[in-house]
């Protein structure tokens, strides 16, 4: 595991968040850890029989947020405003930030600033019990799947930036296998539940196609 250490890294790295939805969330988190331990990532993303889809999405949202936060944290001292003045994923794709609340109109910003906005925004979503309920049996909002789709679509952009702008650095840190495994798990999960539109995946389209060639498509419920 590659843990952040520098002062620059600590500004972006955020403490791991706990699983939501109380005891049920903790049980589902244990299931995730157990299936991931088996080494079968495609099996690990499947909805356990008899479990609630929204609870499964909620627990995994927190897990994937934690994973990308730690991964990006290893690069924060290299992903600076000077090195990455825009949040790009190659020459064809540039992301501008807006959350509709604090930043109502899309703004250009450096990659580290964009990631900081993004991580803070995801934290706000996950910590809002009206969106991610903590109490056992508390209802999820009717648009919960849309909320999760937006979160995963934006988290993908961090992977896209890392692969396009920092892959050589990842290799020099010896973290290539870790990055690829995290991204493969992310793509299996989002693909199984239809969380990211095809056009949003375009910056890493060939890589995604290579992963999904052997991955399950459509709903994983059952």
N, C-alpha and C positions, 0 to 999 in steps of 0.2 A: 504494500500500500504506500502511496506517495502523499505525504502530509505537508500542508503549507507551513512555511517557517518565517519568511521574511516579513518586514513591516508592511510592504506593499501588498503582499498576499493577505495578510490579516485584515486589511481594510475591506476586501471583497469576500473572503471566506466567512461563512456563517455557521454557527453551531448546528449540529444535526437536529432535526425536528423529530418529535416522537410520533408514533402512529396515531391517527385520529380515531374517533368513534369508540373510545373506551375499551372495555375488555374484549369486545368483538374485534376491534381494530388490532389489538395486541395478538389475538389468536390468529388473525389473517397474516400479520407480520411474521409470526412463527412459521406459518405455512410457506410463505415466500422464501424465508431463509432456508427452510428444509429442502424445498424443491430446487433452489439455486445451488445448494450444496451437492445435489445429485449431478450437477453439470449439464443438465438438460434445460437449456434456456427456453426452448419452444414449449416444453411442458410447464415451466415455471410461470408463464404468463396466463395460462388457462384459468378460467373462473372455476374455483372448486365446486363440486356438485352440492347443490342446496344452499349456496351462499348468495347473498344479495349483491347484484352487480354494482350498485352505487358504492357500497362499502368497499368492494374490491378495487374500484377505481380510486376511491379516496386514499386508501392505504398505499397503493402503488404510486399515486401522485406524490405523496410525501417521500417515498423511497427514491423515486427518480430525481426529485428535487435535491435530495441529499447527495445523491451520486454525482450529479452535474456540478453541484456547489463545491464538492471536494476536488473533483477533477479540474475544474477551472481554477481553483485555488492554487494548484501546482504551477499555473502559468501566469499568475497575476503580476509577478515581477517582470515578466517579459511582454505581457499584453498591456502596454502603456498608452497614454494619449499620443505620445510621440511616435511610437511604433505602429499603432493602430488608430489613426485619427478618425476613422469611420467604422461602423459595425458592418463589415463586408463579409461575404462568402464567395470569394473569387471576384473577378472583374465585372461580372454581370449582375451581381446581387448586393444591394446595400439596404440595410434595415434602419428605419427611423422609429423613434420611440414615441408612444402616446398611450396613456392608460384611461383617458376619458375623465379623469378626476384631477389628479395633481398636474398632469400634462395633457391638456385637452386636444391640442393640435400636434401632429407629428413633427418632431424636431430631429435635426441632424445632431449626432453626438458621437464621441469616440466609443470604441468597442468596450473599454472597461466601464465607462459611464453607462452605456446601454445595459451591460450585464448587471451593474449595480441597481439600476432602475428595475430590471427584470426580476432579480432575486428579491428585492424589497416588495415588489408587487405580488409575487407568488406567496411570500410570507404573509402578506396582508390577506390574501384570499384564503389560505389554509387556516389562519388564525381566526377568521370570521366564522363563528359558530352558526350563523345563518346560512353559510355556504357549505362548510365542513362541520357538521354537528358532532359534538363530543359525547353528549349524553346518550346512554343506551336507549335505542328505540326512537330517538328524535328523527323527524323526517328530513330527508334531503330536499332541496329546492327542485321544482319541476324541471328547471333548465340545467340541472347539475351536469349532465353529459356535455352540454355546450360549454359550461365553465371549464370542465376538464380538457375539452378539445383546445380551447384557447391557451390554456397553460402549457399543454404538450407542444402545441404549434410554436410557441415562443421558446420553450426549452430547446427544441430542435435547432433553433438559430444559433445557440451557443455551440452545439456540436458542429454545425456547418462552419462557423467561424474558426473553431479549433482545427478542423481538418484542412481548411484552405489556408489559414494564416500561421498555424503553429505546429503542424504535423512533424516537421523536422526537429523542432524543439522537444516534442513529446518523445520522439525516437531517441534523442540524445539523453533524455532523462530515464530511458529504459521503461517508459510507460506505454509503449505502443500496444502491447497485448491487452493491457488494462483498458485503454481507450476503446479498442475494437470490441472487447467483450461488453463493456457498458453500452456502447452504441448498438450492438447487435441485440442486446436485451431490450433496449429502448424501442428499436424498430419492430421487433417481434410483438411487443406489447401494443404499440400504437397501431400496427397493422392488423392485429387480431381484433381490435375493437373499433377500427375505423376512426381514429382520433385526429389524424392529420391528412389534409387534402393532398392529392397527388402533386398539384402545382407547387405547394409549399415545400415539397421534398426535392424539387428540381435541383437545388445547388449540390446535392449529393445523390442525384438520381441513379447514376451507375452503381454506386456503392449500395444504395438501398435495394436496387433490383437484384444485385448479387446475393444480398442477405435474404430477401423475400422469395427467391427462387425455390428455396426449400422450406419456407416458413408457412404456417397455416394462414389462410386468408378468411376474412369474414368473421362472424361472431364466434367467440370461443366458449360461449355458454354451453353448459351441458353437465 
